[in-house]
């Protein structure tokens, strides 16, 4: 299959499925924004608990290794 044949097949697929050129970019941007927002909210709610837990693990490693 030549490169032009592959490009034409991809172009036909885009036309058949009805995707516009920027639709995927917008969807990925929304996913990224929602993931970032979710992460900030979760860390805001559970940040202190996560910090305490990680400190506990670090202290246990230090105690186990004699450090």
HELIX and SHEET records of a PDB file:
HELIX    1   1 UNK A    3  UNK A   17  1                                  15    
HELIX    2   2 UNK A   23  UNK A   65  1                                  43    
END                                                                             
